Amino acid sequence: MDKEILIVGLNHHTASVEVREKVAFDAAVLGPALRQLRALPSVREGVILSTCNRVEVIAAAAEAQSAAREIKEFLTAQEAGWGAGELESHLFVHTGGEAVRHLFRVAASIDSMVVGEPQILGQIKDYYFAAQEAGAVGTILHRLFHRSFSVAKRVRTETGIASRAVSVSSVAVELAKSIFDRLEDKTVMLIGAGKVGALMARHLQRNGIGSLMVTNRTFERAVQLAAEFRGNPIRFEEYPRYLKLADLVVGCTGAPEALLGPETVAEVLRQRKQKAMFFIDIGDRRNFDPRINELDNVYLYNIDDLQAVAQENLQGRAAEVTKAEEIVEEEAAGFERWLGSLEQVPTIVALRRKVEEIRRAELEKSLGTSLKGLSEQERQALEDMTAAMVSKILHSPITRLKKQSEERDEAFYIDALKKLFDLEEK
């Protein structure tokens, strides 16, 4: 059975946002990318997870080493112009139990930049369902991902890892509070009114922001969000005119390219008479051209800059993280036992088939000769009795075989059964 699990990818631990965004998968290309992934020779099942902090491919493969090589080539092909080995230096490969534990840690938000943030689980579910819709998910990843959802639920209910309201948005607001002495007299422009934008608006309101402007490609969504948080909606095509009013500009869109460059920002600074502007970029890809940080009186922070604030947030919850890690280990061990049991299934099926064929052949022979005069009721009683005998005889070897899924010598028992009973798996 093709049941080797592996994860190949890069995340905020191994690559900067500049590298991550080059490999990121936009919604428009995700379907074709999944079909391309599934077509790789060694890959049997696959899910692509692409967020602002990570791009990871989770796969079930015929052979992990070959699949890892193919997936690395697949990821490298997402961006033309990589030098030899340039991307590979940022990639990690997890296989087997290590891969299972990694996915569980990601789902439980232990591996997030902001540990305990709730958004990652929803993102994982979205990408899993997208892969399912594309026909890229089978038995192995179906079980793995649904188990990861359960792990995340256990961690959130059995530990205090999410006891403080944490998210990328809340950390971004903490950063804003460290930039300004006070937020009450500051004007913020929020570019993007999706889930992250809504969270950002909520945290800004809780921290007493002076005024809020909201812009979004879909104006109706900007109107809704602005109304909810007493802000002013701005049409997307008009927002550059209003930048001069903003002390802080937050980008949180999924735009595939930068929305603001140095020329536009330089003109805004001129209109503001060089009054300082701050930009926080938490988009899936960078919403602001990093060159704007070279301008005088401009201070740009991207998602990687939130790391220091996030680490401070984590220090008070170290004990809860330890509890969460214990849950991950327990659940990963359980999943590996299930995965190991799949190796036994063909052997058990073949054993039952072989013994059942013998039972039926001998029973039919007897019913046709020495037991020919039995009534229908007697025949059924004999059928039931022989079936029960076979079941009891097979119970011990099958139970023993299943128990060995937790031991090192599982393969020995499987091989022994095959040889002793001359089994042919069909």
N, C-alpha and C positions, 0 to 999 in steps of 0.2 A: 504493500500500500504506500502511496506517495504521501508521507505524513511528516516530512522534515519541515520544521517551522524555522523561518529566519526573518530578520528585520535588517534592512539596509537603509541608511539615511544619514541625515545631518540635522543638528539642532543647535540651540543657543549655547550648548556646552562645547560644540566642536567647530562652529562657523559663525562669522559675523552676519549681521542682517544683510550686508551687501552681497555676501555669497549665497545666503539662503534664498533671497528673492530671485536670484537668477535661475534657481531650480524649481521654484514654486509653480504649482499647477492652478491656473485659473479655472473657474467653473465651466467656461466654454470649451476647454480642452480636456476636461477630466474624463468624460465618457470615452473618447477616442484613445486617450492615454491608458485607460484601464484595459481596453481591448488589445492594445499593443503589448501591455504588460502580460496579459493572459496568453498571448501568442508566443512568448519566449519559450524556447524548447524545454527548459527544466522547470518552468513555473506551472503549477496546476491551479492555484488559487492566488488571488492578490487583492490587496486593499491599499490605496494611496491616501496618506494622511498629510495634508498640506495646510499649515497654519503660519502665523507670523513667527512662531518660534521653532518650527520644525517641518521638515519634509522627510517622511519616512515611508518606506514600502514594506508592508507586512505580507509575507507570502508563505504558502505551503508548496513544497517542491519535491520533485523526485530525488534530487540530490542537492544538498545545501551549497556545497562549494561551487558547483557549476551555476546554480541559480544566482548566487551572490555575484559572480563575475558578470552574468548577463544583466542583472539589475543595475550594477554599477555603470555598465555601458548605456543602459536605458536612461539613467539619470543624467549622465554626462551629455547625452544627445539633446537634452532639453535646452541647452544653451550653446550656441556656436561660439567658437573662439577659445575654448578652454585649452590651456597648455597641457603638455603631457604630464599626467599625474596631478594636475592642479586641483581638480575637484576631489580626487581620491584621498588627498591628504586630510580632507575634512570629513570623509565618510566613516561611519562605523558599521560593523557587521555583528549582529547578535544571532546565535543559533540555539536551537533546542530550548532547554529550560531557561537559559539566559534571555532568549527572545520573549518567552512567555512572561517572565518576571518584568521585563522592560515594558511591555504593553500594559500590564497590570499597574505598574508604577505610574505610567503616563495617564491612564484612565482615572486613577485615584488622585491625580494631581500632586503626586510626590515628586515627579520629575519636572514640574512646571517651573518657569522662572519665578512665578508668584505661587509658592506652595499653598495648596488648599483652594485655589481659585476654581469656581464651579464651571467655567465656560468650556473647558477642554472636553469634558464628557459629552456635552451636546455636539461638539465638533466631531468627535470620534464616531458618534452615532450617525451623524449626517454622512460622513465619508464611508462608513460601513454600508449604509443603505444605498448609497450611490453605486458602490461596487456590486452589491447584490442585484441592483437593477440592471447593471451592465453584464450580468451573468458571470462575474469573476469570483464569486464566493461559493464554496462547496461545504461539505460536512465539517472539515477541520476548522476553517476560519469562522464558520457559523458558530461552532461551539466555543472557540477561543474568544470571539468578540462578545458573545452573550455572557460568558464567564467574566470578562473584563468589566461589563456593566454591573454585574453583581458585586464584584470586588469593590468598585467605586462606591456603590451603595453601602456596603459594609463599613468601609473606611469612614464615610461621612456620618454614619449612625453610631458607630462603636468607638470613635475617637473624637477628639476636639480639634482636629486639624483644620476645620472650617469654622471654628468658634468666632474668629474675627472675620468681618466682611472683607475678603481680599479678592482682588482681581487686578488685571493689568490697568484697568481704569482707575481703581482706587489708589494704586501705587503712583499712577501718573498725577493724580490730584495731590498726593503727598509730596511729589516732586515740585508741583506748582507752589505749594505752601512753603517749601524751602526756598524757592526762588523769590517770592514776594513776602514782604513783611506781613501783609494782610491782603485778603482777597476781596474784601467788601467794596473796594473802590475800583476793581479791575473789570475790564470787559473781555470776554472770551468769545472767540469765533470757533464753532464746532463744525468741521467739514466732514460730513457723514452722519447719517441718522439711523444706522442699523443697530444691531444688538450692542456693539461696543460703544457706539455713540450715545445710545440711551443710558447705558451704565455710567458713562462719563458725565452726562448731564445730571444724572441723579446724585453722583458724588460731588459734583460742583455745587449743586443746590444745597446739599447737606452742609457744605463748608462755607456757605454764605457768600457765593460769588456775587459781584455787583450787578452785571448784566450779561446776558447770553444771546448770541446770534447763532442760528442754526441754518446750515445750507446742505442740500442733498440733490442728487441728480433728479430724483422724483420729488417734485416740490410738495406734493400732498403729504409725504412722509415728514418733510421738514416742518410743515405747518402743524402736524399732529404732535411732534416732539416738542416744538417750541411752545405750543399751547399747554402741554403737560407740565412744563417746567418754567412757565412764565417768561419765555424768551421771544425773540423776534425772528420769524422765518425769512430767509433770503433766497431768492431764485439762484440756482447754481451758476447760470451764465452771468449773473450780476455780482457775485460775491467779491471779485477782486476790487470793486469800487468801495467796498465796506471794510477792507483790510486795514485801512488807516485808523479805524476806530478801535482795533483790537490790540490789547496788551499781550494777550496769549492766544495763539492759534493752535488748535488741536486737529490733527489729521487722523481719521480713523475709517478710511474707505478701503474698498478692495480694488481700487483703480490699478491697472497694470503698469502705469507709468506715472512719473512725478506730476503733481498738479501745480506746484509752484517752483519757479526757478529763480536764479539770482537777479535777472533783469526786472522781473515783476516786483520782487521784494525790495530792490534798490529804489525803485520809483515810489513804493509805499513809504519807505524810510524818509525820502525827500519830502513827501507830503506831511509826514509826522515830525518834520524838523529834526530828524535823527534821534527821536525818542526811542529808547530800547524796545525791541520786540522779542518775544519768546515763542518758540515753536516746539511742540511735543508731537512726535510722529509715532503713532501706534497702529498704522495701517498694516494690512496683510503684506503689502509691499510698500516700500517707502513712498509716502505721499509728497514729501518735500525733497527737492534736489539737495544733496549734502553740501553743494558749493555755496548755498546761502549762508552757511556757518562762517564763511570767509569774510562776509561783510561786517563792517564795524557796527556795533550796537545790535547785532543779531545773535541770538543764543539758541541753538538747535539741539534738541535731545531726541534720540531715537529709542527704540524699544530695548536695545542693549544697554543704554544708559540707566535703565530702570533697575538693573541688577543689584546695585548697591542698596537702594531703598528696599528692594525685595528681601535681601539678606537680613536687614535689620528686622523686618517683619517676621522672619522665620525664627529668629533666635528664641523668642518666647514660647515657641511651640515644638521645641526639639523632642520633648518626651512624647508628644502626640504623633510625631513623625515616626518614632521608634515603634509605637503601637501599630501604626499603619503598615510599616515594613513587615511586621510579624504576620499581619493578615495576608499581605501579598505572598509571603513565603508559604503559608499554609495553603492558600488557594492555588498557587503555582504547582505545589506538590500534588494536589488533587487532580489538577488538569493533566499533569504528566502521567499519573496513574491511568487516567482514562485513555490518554493517547497510546500508552503502552499496551493497554488491553485490546486495541484495534488489531495488533499483530496476532492476537490469539483467535480473533473471530473466524477467519477462514479455516483454521485448524479445527475449531470446535464444530463449525458447520459441517466440515468434511467428516469428522468423527461421527456426529449424529446421523448423517446421511448413510455412512457405511454400515453402521449397526442397524439402522432402520431397514435398509435394503435386505440385510441378512434375516432380520426378524420376519419381514413380510414374506420373503421367499420360503423360509422354513414353515411358516404358518400355513401358507397356501398349499405347500406340499402335503402337510399333515391333513389339512381339511379335505384334500382331494383323495386321500387314501385311508389311513387308519381312523380318522375322525370324520369320515364322509357322512355319517348318519346324524350328526349334531343338528339340533334345531337352530333357527335364526337367533333366538335368545342366547343359546349356549355358545354359538359362534361369536356373538358380540361380547359375551363374558370372557371368552378366551382372548379375543382381540384386546380388551381392556387390561387383562392380567399380564399378557406378554409386553404390552406397551409400558405398563407400570414397572415391570421387572427391568426392562431396558433403561428406563429413566433412573431407577435406583442404582443400577450397575454403573451408569455413566456419571452419576452425581459426584462421586469422590474424585475421579481423575480430572473432571472439568473444574470442580471447586479448587483442587490443588493447583491446576494450571492458572486459574484466575488469581490465586494468591501469589503466584510467582511473578505477577506483573510488578510487584513491589520489590522483588529481589533481583540479584544480578544474574541468576541462572535461568531466567525465563526462557531464553532461546534454547537452552539444553532440553527443557521439558517439552517445548513445542516440537523440536527435532525428534525427540524420543517417541512422542505420540505418533508422529508421521511414519516413523520406521516400524514401530510395533504393530500398527494397524494398517500399514501399507496405504496411507492416505494420499489421494490425489485431489488437490484443491481445484474446484471448478468455478 
